[in-house]
Amino acid sequence: MCADITACTYKQLQHEASLSMQFWDNPTVDGFQCLLMTPKPMIRTSDHVFQLCELVKLQSSCKKLNLLSELMDHSGDYIHTALPFILSLLQQGLSQRIHLLTHSLSPDPKWSVESEAPKHKAQPPLSFGLLLRAELSSTVLDRGPPADSPKAAEFRQLWGPRSELRRFQDGDITEAVLWHGESICQKRLVPKQIITHLLQLHADIPESCVRYVGAMVDDVIKTGSEVSGTGEEESLVVVQSYDDLSRKLWRLEGLPLTITAVQGAHPALRYTQVFPPRPLKLEYSFFDREKTSRSLVPKEGKPCPVYITPITVICHMEGSGKWPHDRLAIQHIRAAFHIQLGELLRKHHNYTCRPCPTHLDVWKVLWMPSKASTLLSSCFSLFFIILYYSGCFRTFFGKFC
């Protein structure tokens, strides 16, 4: 039964058995429906999927891997001959980046006894699946053994010309492999770089024979920036700006009521905004500056600035029994609170604020030195953050807050 089973198939069997026991032991899950009635194609159970096309290339792989004896044992079936060695090669190269490497084989073909057997090259492509480790899969640096270690030769043999000596901050000099990846979008495809490099180096399988499915829909949401990405870096900038403002709100002194909680209420703060707000470099010749509020007013005949979606932040205040019961009086008190909060943010943290009866607009402007303007021109940014306040008056404006 297990004569031709590969090590990867055995590990997959162990993984599936472990998941099955978790389903059966969980009383809140319909284990029968999930395990026995729900199909599980590879595209749904793997993070990344790739296929090897033009299987006739595996003939040259058998020659380069010196598998002629094994090829005779398989009666010339170069696909089944090369597969275990390719799996071992990929498992060694991907190492800690993956939990599991799976593969699928088409069933053995059937043919009439009066006709010739079908050619091996007529079989469909080989499919492979990767179950990634989220914390390690996108690492761009593979650090190897020290240069004087006996394992350094094995490391150089595995990676070929990609391996190089590097000196690290801790003083160690080791073999290392550096993969290309500037944005998070590009780093997600580091496993693809590893797979194509190893197959080309050790099995003579060109990159054109690898059909990789890992980021095929990223092109739909890529921006036109110099380093193309899918919004992760922009979301991180928004979250960092929110964290900075949140810490400053917590440390504010002089408010009539203490802030008890600061809560983000925008998809960008949950990393779920497809196109998060981006920093904007303004052309100041298009604006006049108000002396009192430090606001920018567009000049007549000049184009309006680009709209940036506000980031909503909810601040919860401590309770108080001194609030009036009249709705109009509550609105006036809240407007006065916005004015005082804006003054404190301007005085202590140099924020530009615009208080309104229902909310407080906070602008954060980052000034960059002239020497860095050529490299960090996009860092001259403007964030719109709207603060809505709830707490002791949320019972009156529960739907609004």
Rosetta blueprint (number, residue, H / E / L):
1 M L
2 C L
3 A L
4 D L
5 I L
6 T L
7 A H
8 C H
9 T H
10 Y H
11 K H
12 Q H
13 L H
14 Q H
15 H H
16 E H
17 A H
18 S H
19 L H
20 S H
21 M H
22 Q H
23 F H
24 W H
25 D H
26 N L
27 P L
28 T L
29 V L
30 D L
31 G H
32 F H
33 Q H
34 C H
35 L H
36 L H
37 M H
38 T L
39 P L
40 K L
41 P L
42 M H
43 I H
44 R H
45 T H
46 S L
47 D L
48 H E
49 V E
50 F E
51 Q E
52 L E
53 C L
54 E L
55 L H
56 V H
57 K H
58 L H
59 Q H
60 S H
61 S H
62 C H
63 K H
64 K H
65 L L
66 N L
67 L L
68 L H
69 S H
70 E H
71 L H
72 M H
73 D H
74 H L
75 S L
76 G L
77 D L
78 Y H
79 I H
80 H H
81 T H
82 A H
83 L H
84 P H
85 F H
86 I H
87 L H
88 S H
89 L H
90 L H
91 Q H
92 Q H
93 G H
94 L H
95 S H
96 Q H
97 R H
98 I E
99 H E
100 L E
101 L E
102 T E
103 H E
104 S E
105 L L
106 S L
107 P L
108 D L
109 P L
110 K L
111 W L
112 S L
113 V L
114 E L
115 S L
116 E L
117 A L
118 P L
119 K L
120 H H
121 K H
122 A H
123 Q L
124 P L
125 P L
126 L E
127 S E
128 F E
129 G E
130 L E
131 L E
132 L E
133 R L
134 A L
135 E L
136 L L
137 S L
138 S L
139 T L
140 V L
141 L E
142 D E
143 R E
144 G E
145 P E
146 P E
147 A L
148 D L
149 S L
150 P L
151 K H
152 A H
153 A H
154 E H
155 F H
156 R H
157 Q H
158 L H
159 W H
160 G H
161 P H
162 R H
163 S E
164 E E
165 L E
166 R E
167 R E
168 F L
169 Q L
170 D L
171 G L
172 D L
173 I E
174 T E
175 E E
176 A E
177 V E
178 L E
179 W L
180 H L
181 G L
182 E L
183 S L
184 I H
185 C H
186 Q H
187 K H
188 R L
189 L L
190 V H
191 P H
192 K H
193 Q H
194 I H
195 I H
196 T H
197 H H
198 L H
199 L H
200 Q H
201 L H
202 H H
203 A H
204 D L
205 I L
206 P L
207 E H
208 S H
209 C H
210 V E
211 R E
212 Y E
213 V E
214 G L
215 A L
216 M L
217 V L
218 D H
219 D H
220 V H
221 I H
222 K L
223 T L
224 G L
225 S L
226 E L
227 V L
228 S L
229 G L
230 T L
231 G L
232 E H
233 E H
234 E H
235 S H
236 L H
237 V H
238 V H
239 V H
240 Q H
241 S H
242 Y H
243 D H
244 D H
245 L H
246 S H
247 R H
248 K H
249 L H
250 W H
251 R L
252 L L
253 E L
254 G L
255 L L
256 P L
257 L L
258 T L
259 I E
260 T E
261 A E
262 V E
263 Q E
264 G E
265 A L
266 H L
267 P H
268 A H
269 L H
270 R H
271 Y L
272 T L
273 Q L
274 V L
275 F L
276 P L
277 P L
278 R L
279 P L
280 L L
281 K L
282 L L
283 E L
284 Y H
285 S H
286 F H
287 F E
288 D E
289 R E
290 E L
291 K L
292 T L
293 S L
294 R L
295 S L
296 L E
297 V E
298 P E
299 K L
300 E L
301 G L
302 K L
303 P L
304 C L
305 P L
306 V L
307 Y L
308 I L
309 T L
310 P L
311 I E
312 T E
313 V E
314 I E
315 C E
316 H E
317 M E
318 E L
319 G L
320 S L
321 G L
322 K L
323 W L
324 P L
325 H L
326 D L
327 R H
328 L H
329 A H
330 I H
331 Q H
332 H H
333 I H
334 R H
335 A H
336 A H
337 F H
338 H H
339 I H
340 Q H
341 L H
342 G H
343 E H
344 L H
345 L H
346 R H
347 K H
348 H H
349 H H
350 N L
351 Y L
352 T E
353 C E
354 R E
355 P E
356 C L
357 P L
358 T L
359 H L
360 L E
361 D E
362 V E
363 W E
364 K E
365 V E
366 L L
367 W L
368 M L
369 P L
370 S H
371 K H
372 A H
373 S L
374 T L
375 L L
376 L L
377 S H
378 S H
379 C H
380 F L
381 S L
382 L E
383 F E
384 F E
385 I E
386 I E
387 L E
388 Y E
389 Y E
390 S E
391 G L
392 C L
393 F L
394 R L
395 T L
396 F L
397 F L
398 G L
399 K L
400 F L
401 C L
